[in-house]
Every structure is written in C-alpha cells, then in structure tokens.
Amino acid sequence: MNPYRDLTYLDVRLEAGIAVVSMAGGRAGNALSVEGHTELSEILPRLGRDDRVDAIVLRGAGDEFCVGPTQEFMDRVRANDPAFVQHLMRDVRAIVQSHIDLDKPVVTALNGTTSGGALAFALFADIVVAERHVVLSDPHVPAGVAAGDGGVLIWPLALGLLRAKRFLYTGDPLPADEALALGLVTEVVERGEAVARAMHWANRLAAMPRSALRHTKRAMNQWLRIGLPAFDASWAGEILTVNLPDDRPR
C-alpha cells in the first residue's frame, strides 16, 4: 500500500530505500497549484519520518521540472485574502524549514525548466544535478515583486553575496554550465541524464554510514539556519509588493 497515494501534485515512488519525488500534477510544465504548494511544504517531514527512506531524489515529471505557479495560484495571491496569505506564508516557511530540518540526504535532478520558488526548493538539496540545456533564473524583481521563496537564502551561500545580488536583482538567466562554474549546482550532465545521475548519488549517499552522514548534514545546515532572518524578510517583502503598482522609473 502506497502511503503517499493522497497526494495530487507530487508523485512519490519508493525504490530500494530511495524516495523519488516527482513534480507532476498533470499541468503543462508541471505548473505548481495551490494544493501542490502545500504538498511541497509537507513532503519532506513525511519522508523524514518514513523509516524505509534513506535518501530522496527530487525531479520533474517528463522533461520539465516546474515552470512556476499556475495562473489560478497567482490570482489567489493577488486577491490578497488575509486567510489565504497567512496560509501561504506558513507553507513557504515550512518548505524552507523542512529542508533545513531534514537530516536525510536529498538530491535534485534539474531535468527541465525551473525558476523562482520551485528553483529555490530544488537548490536546497545536498546535491544538484542539472542538464546542460537547463537555464536557472529567479525573475521576482523584474516581475515587480521582492525576491522571496528562498532565493535570498540559498543564492548568496552558493554564489557569494555580490554575485547573488547581480542575479536576484536582475533575474538574468544563468545557463547550467555557468551555474556549475559559480557553485550553484553540483554537476552538469547531458539532456535526459539528470535523473539517472541523481539516482547514482542518492544510492551512494544512502550507502554511507547513516549516523555520520546525518549528523554532518545537520551541522552543515546550520549555515542555512543562520540565514533564516534574511529569508523571513524577503518573503514578507514579496507579500507586500505583489499587489503594488509597477513603480519602475519612466
């Protein structure tokens, strides 16, 4: 019996100690629904409690990772309903916090288009394998909203503060090879090879001495924990700016 059969956006398959978590949901580009966003906030704690799981692989269904939120999702955000905003802010905090708190290894297979919040979720993994054609970007600021969703936390740790500002301020695209050179991803593979390579890493990490690996990850993730105030400020800024008029200079 599959204990994850209640999920409607995520697809979870267990393969010899590896939980393969696919961004799915049936929409073009695996676009993220409101329900899917909540599932992202809950899936890592569930897998953390599952004794059958030694490592986790995050991937997109088909040949995309996640193109971002659905139009319905954005319409609900812009409606500015206080109850929904409160629910959304709780879920976003939980998505980031769950990565920090999880001591099982996570490997991301960036097998297609991703940006913004979905990209931040992917980049919080311990190993990130990107296919060469993939382009990474965080387009919040050009779209008129503050860069929330975790980018302000993970990009500076990976790139350094000055380089992170350059990409978070502009939303400029970052090709996979350049992302590798700058330290944002672990390795780059050819199209169609990310999932197999991620499985390789997941199996290798799952075979490591469990307690040693998990305590080391817990210690390493303190760097993320130190940055949580920056994340909280960025997400509050995103909520504040999402319904402001475009105030760019004329």
Kinemage of the C-alpha trace (Angstrom):
@kinemage 1
@onewidth
@group {chain A} dominant
@subgroup {mainchain}
@vectorlist {calphas} color= white
{ca met a 1} P 0.000 0.000 0.000
{ca asn a 2} L 1.388 3.404 -1.024
{ca pro a 3} L 1.224 5.804 1.976
{ca tyr a 4} L 1.582 8.754 -0.409
{ca arg a 5} L -1.462 7.989 -2.540
{ca asp a 6} L -3.294 11.018 -1.076
{ca leu a 7} L -1.008 13.418 -2.980
{ca thr a 8} L -2.476 15.124 -6.035
{ca tyr a 9} L 0.508 17.147 -7.299
{ca leu a 10} L 3.534 15.191 -6.144
{ca asp a 11} L 4.170 11.609 -7.191
{ca val a 12} L 6.257 9.588 -4.718
{ca arg a 13} L 7.775 6.212 -5.598
{ca leu a 14} L 9.937 4.158 -3.248
{ca glu a 15} L 12.826 2.316 -4.886
{ca ala a 16} L 15.063 0.272 -2.567
{ca gly a 17} L 15.406 2.957 0.079
{ca ile a 18} L 15.243 5.897 -2.333
{ca ala a 19} L 12.126 8.074 -2.431
{ca val a 20} L 11.734 9.550 -5.918
{ca val a 21} L 9.568 12.663 -5.631
{ca ser a 22} L 8.273 13.989 -8.953
{ca met a 23} L 6.789 17.425 -9.546
{ca ala a 24} L 3.759 16.392 -11.538
{ca gly a 25} L 0.107 17.403 -11.229
{ca gly a 26} L -0.799 16.955 -14.883
{ca arg a 27} L -0.422 20.603 -15.949
{ca ala a 28} L 1.889 21.870 -18.668
{ca gly a 29} L 5.433 22.267 -17.377
{ca asn a 30} L 4.388 20.723 -14.040
{ca ala a 31} L 2.978 24.132 -13.076
{ca leu a 32} L 2.500 24.408 -9.327
{ca ser a 33} L -1.040 24.523 -7.975
{ca val a 34} L -2.098 25.816 -4.558
{ca glu a 35} L -2.600 22.237 -3.420
{ca gly a 36} L 0.807 21.292 -4.803
{ca his a 37} L 2.431 24.124 -2.882
{ca thr a 38} L 1.007 22.753 0.352
{ca glu a 39} L 2.260 19.291 -0.574
{ca leu a 40} L 5.773 20.694 -1.037
{ca ser a 41} L 5.598 22.115 2.475
{ca glu a 42} L 4.653 18.728 3.934
{ca ile a 43} L 6.513 16.111 1.898
{ca leu a 44} L 9.999 16.279 3.426
{ca pro a 45} L 8.808 15.876 7.042
{ca arg a 46} L 6.710 12.895 5.914
{ca leu a 47} L 9.685 11.300 4.200
{ca gly a 48} L 11.854 12.094 7.195
{ca arg a 49} L 9.535 10.012 9.373
{ca asp a 50} L 9.413 7.126 6.891
{ca asp a 51} L 11.915 4.530 8.096
{ca arg a 52} L 12.016 2.933 4.637
{ca val a 53} L 13.590 6.059 3.144
{ca asp a 54} L 17.361 6.569 3.285
{ca ala a 55} L 17.672 9.235 0.563
{ca ile a 56} L 15.405 11.399 -1.591
{ca val a 57} L 15.506 12.394 -5.255
{ca leu a 58} L 13.574 15.463 -6.440
{ca arg a 59} L 12.731 15.614 -10.132
{ca gly a 60} L 10.152 16.895 -12.566
{ca ala a 61} L 7.769 14.604 -14.387
{ca gly a 62} L 8.576 14.267 -18.089
{ca asp a 63} L 11.155 16.697 -19.449
{ca glu a 64} L 10.358 19.703 -17.246
{ca phe a 65} L 10.989 20.406 -13.576
{ca cys a 66} L 8.456 23.126 -12.719
{ca val a 67} L 7.725 26.277 -14.715
{ca gly a 68} L 6.266 28.054 -11.667
{ca pro a 69} L 2.806 28.677 -10.218
{ca thr a 70} L -0.409 28.230 -12.162
{ca gln a 71} L -2.444 31.279 -13.139
{ca glu a 72} L -5.086 30.247 -10.588
{ca phe a 73} L -2.421 30.242 -7.898
{ca met a 74} L -1.278 33.753 -8.819
{ca asp a 75} L -4.861 35.013 -8.989
{ca arg a 76} L -5.424 33.846 -5.419
{ca val a 77} L -2.207 35.515 -4.266
{ca arg a 78} L -3.216 38.800 -5.895
{ca ala a 79} L -6.711 38.619 -4.390
{ca asn a 80} L -4.954 39.420 -1.090
{ca asp a 81} L -7.338 37.412 1.072
{ca pro a 82} L -5.840 37.559 4.597
{ca ala a 83} L -6.620 33.926 5.417
{ca phe a 84} L -5.022 32.690 2.203
{ca val a 85} L -1.974 34.926 2.623
{ca gln a 86} L -1.485 33.603 6.166
{ca his a 87} L -1.787 30.024 4.880
{ca leu a 88} L 0.647 30.738 2.043
{ca met a 89} L 3.235 32.357 4.290
{ca arg a 90} L 3.089 29.368 6.640
{ca asp a 91} L 3.610 26.959 3.745
{ca val a 92} L 6.539 28.910 2.268
{ca arg a 93} L 8.266 28.997 5.662
{ca ala a 94} L 7.619 25.263 6.064
{ca ile a 95} L 9.123 24.462 2.633
{ca val a 96} L 12.407 26.115 3.591
{ca gln a 97} L 12.386 24.935 7.199
{ca ser a 98} L 11.702 21.341 6.188
{ca his a 99} L 14.833 21.284 4.021
{ca ile a 100} L 16.900 22.676 6.898
{ca asp a 101} L 15.491 20.236 9.452
{ca leu a 102} L 15.718 17.097 7.307
{ca asp a 103} L 18.813 15.025 8.054
{ca lys a 104} L 18.340 12.523 5.212
{ca pro a 105} L 20.260 13.341 2.007
{ca val a 106} L 18.365 14.995 -0.849
{ca val a 107} L 19.467 15.013 -4.494
{ca thr a 108} L 17.825 17.181 -7.153
{ca ala a 109} L 17.635 16.222 -10.825
{ca leu a 110} L 17.078 19.508 -12.645
{ca asn a 111} L 15.744 17.913 -15.793
{ca gly a 112} L 13.980 20.925 -17.254
{ca thr a 113} L 12.705 24.463 -16.889
{ca thr a 114} L 12.538 25.878 -13.388
{ca ser a 115} L 12.607 29.298 -11.784
{ca gly a 116} L 11.667 31.222 -8.664
{ca gly a 117} L 10.190 29.249 -5.770
{ca ala a 118} L 10.430 25.851 -7.460
{ca leu a 119} L 14.091 26.534 -8.218
{ca ala a 120} L 14.784 27.503 -4.607
{ca phe a 121} L 13.155 24.244 -3.460
{ca ala a 122} L 15.446 22.365 -5.837
{ca leu a 123} L 18.597 24.220 -4.802
{ca phe a 124} L 18.213 23.466 -1.089
{ca ala a 125} L 19.153 19.851 -1.879
{ca asp a 126} L 22.522 18.413 -0.878
{ca ile a 127} L 23.478 17.615 -4.476
{ca val a 128} L 22.018 19.322 -7.557
{ca val a 129} L 22.445 17.685 -10.962
{ca ala a 130} L 21.430 19.937 -13.861
{ca glu a 131} L 21.044 19.011 -17.514
{ca arg a 132} L 23.130 21.158 -19.833
{ca his a 133} L 20.173 22.790 -21.586
{ca val a 134} L 18.602 23.954 -18.314
{ca val a 135} L 18.632 27.677 -17.570
{ca leu a 136} L 18.190 28.869 -13.993
{ca ser a 137} L 16.643 32.194 -13.031
{ca asp a 138} L 14.851 33.993 -10.230
{ca pro a 139} L 12.609 36.504 -12.008
{ca his a 140} L 10.849 38.020 -8.997
{ca val a 141} L 12.265 41.555 -9.169
{ca pro a 142} L 11.720 42.114 -12.918
{ca ala a 143} L 8.145 40.918 -12.350
{ca gly a 144} L 7.655 43.649 -9.753
{ca val a 145} L 7.839 41.636 -6.525
{ca ala a 146} L 10.574 41.186 -3.940
{ca ala a 147} L 12.693 38.063 -4.311
{ca gly a 148} L 11.129 35.721 -1.757
{ca asp a 149} L 10.621 31.937 -1.786
{ca gly a 150} L 14.124 31.149 -0.519
{ca gly a 151} L 16.343 32.622 -3.215
{ca val a 152} L 17.699 35.292 -0.855
{ca leu a 153} L 18.829 32.482 1.461
{ca ile a 154} L 20.376 29.922 -0.895
{ca trp a 155} L 21.859 32.041 -3.717
{ca pro a 156} L 24.265 34.096 -1.526
{ca leu a 157} L 25.517 30.951 0.228
{ca ala a 158} L 26.202 29.307 -3.129
{ca leu a 159} L 27.478 32.266 -5.171
{ca gly a 160} L 28.661 34.780 -2.606
{ca leu a 161} L 26.758 37.956 -1.778
{ca leu a 162} L 27.847 40.166 -4.692
{ca arg a 163} L 27.155 37.579 -7.393
{ca ala a 164} L 23.818 36.693 -5.784
{ca lys a 165} L 22.772 40.341 -5.861
{ca arg a 166} L 23.631 40.511 -9.550
{ca phe a 167} L 21.244 37.661 -10.413
{ca leu a 168} L 18.492 38.288 -7.846
{ca tyr a 169} L 18.246 41.994 -8.713
{ca thr a 170} L 18.084 41.431 -12.470
{ca gly a 171} L 16.510 37.979 -12.855
{ca asp a 172} L 19.061 37.311 -15.595
{ca pro a 173} L 19.171 33.697 -16.809
{ca leu a 174} L 22.039 31.517 -15.658
{ca pro a 175} L 22.896 28.618 -18.006
{ca ala a 176} L 23.700 25.327 -16.327
{ca asp a 177} L 27.405 25.382 -17.200
{ca glu a 178} L 27.795 28.857 -15.749
{ca ala a 179} L 25.785 27.836 -12.680
{ca leu a 180} L 28.257 24.990 -12.195
{ca ala a 181} L 31.253 27.306 -12.501
{ca leu a 182} L 29.734 29.697 -9.946
{ca gly a 183} L 28.805 26.945 -7.468
{ca leu a 184} L 25.014 26.966 -7.727
{ca val a 185} L 24.782 23.337 -8.925
{ca thr a 186} L 26.952 20.289 -8.201
{ca glu a 187} L 27.384 18.940 -11.705
{ca val a 188} L 26.050 19.188 -15.250
{ca val a 189} L 25.040 16.258 -17.454
{ca glu a 190} L 23.603 15.914 -20.923
{ca arg a 191} L 19.888 16.144 -21.701
{ca gly a 192} L 17.954 13.199 -20.334
{ca glu a 193} L 20.696 12.060 -17.926
{ca ala a 194} L 19.898 14.019 -14.751
{ca val a 195} L 17.550 11.521 -13.141
{ca ala a 196} L 19.891 8.552 -13.608
{ca arg a 197} L 22.810 10.567 -12.253
{ca ala a 198} L 20.722 11.762 -9.294
{ca met a 199} L 19.819 8.159 -8.535
{ca his a 200} L 23.525 7.304 -8.600
{ca trp a 201} L 24.224 9.979 -5.992
{ca ala a 202} L 21.197 9.035 -3.886
{ca asn a 203} L 22.257 5.395 -3.785
{ca arg a 204} L 25.815 6.359 -2.927
{ca leu a 205} L 24.712 8.617 -0.078
{ca ala a 206} L 22.177 6.067 1.169
{ca ala a 207} L 25.021 3.551 1.476
{ca met a 208} L 27.101 5.866 3.693
{ca pro a 209} L 27.254 5.321 7.483
{ca arg a 210} L 23.850 6.695 8.391
{ca ser a 211} L 24.542 8.474 11.673
{ca ala a 212} L 27.790 10.042 10.464
{ca leu a 213} L 26.172 11.437 7.310
{ca arg a 214} L 23.048 12.731 9.030
{ca his a 215} L 24.933 14.464 11.838
{ca thr a 216} L 27.238 16.062 9.285
{ca lys a 217} L 24.256 17.299 7.265
{ca arg a 218} L 22.631 18.637 10.425
{ca ala a 219} L 25.795 20.610 11.187
{ca met a 220} L 26.174 21.888 7.606
{ca asn a 221} L 22.569 23.084 7.555
{ca gln a 222} L 23.287 25.437 10.446
{ca trp a 223} L 24.599 27.813 7.762
{ca leu a 224} L 21.088 27.857 6.316
{ca arg a 225} L 19.551 28.282 9.755
{ca ile a 226} L 21.721 31.341 10.391
{ca gly a 227} L 20.272 32.915 7.231
{ca leu a 228} L 16.608 32.405 8.126
{ca pro a 229} L 16.037 36.049 9.183
{ca ala a 230} L 17.035 37.125 5.662
{ca phe a 231} L 14.571 34.638 4.212
{ca asp a 232} L 11.766 35.858 6.500
{ca ala a 233} L 12.395 39.461 5.460
{ca ser a 234} L 12.428 38.525 1.763
{ca trp a 235} L 9.163 36.624 1.918
{ca ala a 236} L 7.434 39.409 3.832
{ca gly a 237} L 8.691 41.780 1.144
{ca glu a 238} L 7.258 39.593 -1.596
{ca ile a 239} L 3.823 39.572 0.011
{ca leu a 240} L 3.962 43.352 0.478
{ca thr a 241} L 4.958 44.048 -3.131
{ca val a 242} L 2.834 41.515 -5.011
{ca asn a 243} L -0.127 43.903 -5.283
{ca leu a 244} L 1.751 47.196 -5.540
{ca pro a 245} L 1.539 49.108 -8.837
{ca asp a 246} L 4.554 48.979 -11.131
{ca asp a 247} L 6.804 51.744 -9.804
{ca arg a 248} L 9.750 51.461 -12.151
{ca pro a 249} L 11.116 54.798 -13.461
{ca arg a 250} L 9.520 56.092 -16.652
